[in-house]
């Protein structure tokens, strides 16, 4: 879609700078850390237990 704005004033430098607050935008984005996820610890825990069991029964 193409928008045609005919009677719009050009924004000032202050207005553009005020709208380019990327720190505020990044603060609103939810962060998703895989290390804090229970699925991460489940996979790491399962593989660790599996490796320990394999090492015990191999030796």
Phi, psi and omega in degrees: 000137179248128178256134176249114178254109188272308187258044181256136178282150176290135180289148179281168180296324179294320179295318179294317180295324180292325181279346180262045177269085185287335177295320179293323178293317181293330178291333181278342181281126180289136179265139183234100180269125181291336181290327180278356181280139177295335178294326179295311181292329177295316181291316180293317179297316180296316181292324178295315179296319179297317179295319179296317179296318179295322179292323181292315184279345176281326185269000000 
